[in-house]
Amino acid sequence: MLKQGCARCIDARCTALWHSKNVKFLHGFSHQPHILDAVREEAAKARARGRHVVVMHDGSHFKDDVLNDLILYEEFATPG
């Protein structure tokens, strides 16, 4: 059973959206080469299908880390 934050909370992994073909979950550090390669590959596949790419980041909140991740991930997100 997955842990829940409170009695009213639903773990995101228990939703249909989490298991959607449009959502890809990657586990690792955002700066790791294998994570960046996986994001690059998924973004390229989505763009080839004419899809928009949104990158959601749940990582460090330290200024230097966030700035570095914005620089690293800017190329993946489509404008708009």
N, C-alpha and C positions, 0 to 999 in steps of 0.2 A: 504494500500500500504506500502511496506517495504521501509525504508530509504536507500538511496544510498549515498556512500561516494563522488562520483563525477559523472559527466554526462556519463563518459565512463565505470564506475564500474557496475558490476552486483552483487547483493547480493548473497552470497553463498547459502542461503536458497531457491533461485529461480532456482537452477540448478538440473538437473536430478540426478547427483551424490549425492546431499544432501538427496534425497529421495530413494536412492538405498538401497537394502536389505543388502548391505555390509558396510553401514555407520550407526553408531548409535550415535545420539547426546544426551548428558546428560547435564543438566543444574544444576549447584550447585557448591559448593566449593570442590576442589579436595580432601581435607582431610576429608570430611564428610563421616561417615560410610555408609549411603545409596548410595552415589556415588561410593565408593569403592566396595560395595557389587554388584552394578549393573555392574561395569566394570568386576569384578571377574566372574560373571555369564555369561556375553557376551563373555568373553575371553574363558571360559571353553567350551561354546557351539561351538565357532569357532574352537578351537583345536580339539574337538571331531569330527568335520567334516573334519579334516585334513587341515584346513585353517591357514594361517599366521595371526598373530595379530600385528597390529601397533597401538600404542596409540599416539594420537595427543593431545597436551596440550596447552590450551590458558588460562593461568592464570597469577599469580603474577610473576614478573621478578626479585623480590628481591632474593639475593643469598640464604639465609636460606630457603625461600619458595621453590625455584627451587630444591635445594638439598633434601629437605624433600620429594617433589613430585617424584623425581627420585628414591629415596629409596622406597617409597610407591608403585610406578607403575612398577618397574623393573620386578616383578614377572609375569606381564601380557603379555609383549611383547615376541614374539617368536624370537629366534636368526635368523639372516640372513637378 
